[in-house]
Amino acid sequence: MTDQGPSSVEALASRVERFVRDVVVPYERDPRCGAHGPSEELVLELRAKARTAGLMTPHILVDGSHLNQRETAIVLRKSGLSPLGPVALNTAAPDEGNMYLIGKVGTDEQKARFLAPLIAGEARSAFFMTEPADEGGAGSDPSMMKTRARLDGNHWVISGRKAFITGAVGARVGIVMANSGTDERLAATMFLVDLPDPAIKVERVLDTIDSAMPGGHAIIAIDELRVPADQILGEVHEGFRYAQVRLSPARLSHCMRWHGAATRAHEIATAYAVKRQAFGKLLIDHEGVGFMLADNAIDLKQAELMTDWCAGLLDEGSLGTAESSMAKVAVSDALFRVADRCVQVMGGTGVSGDTIVEQVFREIRAFRIYDGPTEVHKWSLAKKIKRDALKGNDGR
């Protein structure tokens, strides 16, 4: 938490940037950064440094209030200048989105028990929604949810399997989403759970293209998990509605953090292009290279503006479902183009681990799928366009 108020957001962002560049970046080559994310030991070490610097969870103020979305964007972009930055500063997914949701929906008792240790950076969390595709479970279509929750006295009993659960290994707080309805009527409920729990078993941690998130992404089996009724997050059967409350800000937070990473990759590629010579002149003086860097500058600015536009709508009270889909598609595609060009400009060095550019490329490629693939968002937008058109607005 930070004692900086909204009037000093730029100063706060500058402090975050300095911390990431000076303290976090040197850890990028630490052997404790593995294929399934930084180790728990490294997470704790980085967070201790952020806490000492007064920058733990910088987007949440000491009184528990949040910076608004436009202000959060300024800070989170700086936290993303290193893949380890969001981990160190406690602005990473899924914790950032989970903190937002519990803060919006949770009771005072739930906030004290589950939210407070997350904000303090003393615990990590996991969001259990996605299910294995080979079992026909929920993914981009949550209505396919197979995990069931049944009422047994004053407890709910949950069983099912979940997939791609980010950060489950090492998490202490879980939000489990399950079908609490009937065979005839699907309804989802969210449950807050303490982790680890013997009824929640990690079957395996997947090998994925990205490697920035602690705990990686796991396949989970839930077998007769008993949850007291007072640990329902919000109201029973309202899980899908709460998911929408979480999703729009979470999509934007991804855009903010990865904008920082793409900016850093662009800086590295530019530094390479103004030092490396080929065919008698600097790389940047070759039109093919110079134009790629120019396109990067354009894409980065457009991504920033798109994020800020959607953030402004959320700050005005809009749910921002369609707008966050638009931003997520536009920004993830733009940032991927930036990362791809950086690799290309740097040639062999770009595909090596000698700089962070190669990892940024992998991470942002995954971003185009996480929180909804580009094609699902476009399909959703197309449905909205059709609905609006059928209401009678034919353009005249």
Helices and strands as residue ranges (DSSP letters): G 6-8, H 9-19, I 20-24, G 25-29, E 33-34, E 37-38, H 40-52, H 69-79, H 85-89, H 95-105, H 108-110, I 111-115, H 116-119, E 125-128, G 133-135, G 142-144, E 148-152, E 155-166, E 173-179, E 188-194, E 200-205, E 217-228, G 229-231, H 239-273, E 277-278, E 281-282, G 283-285, H 287-315, H 321-346, G 347-351, H 357-367, H 374-390
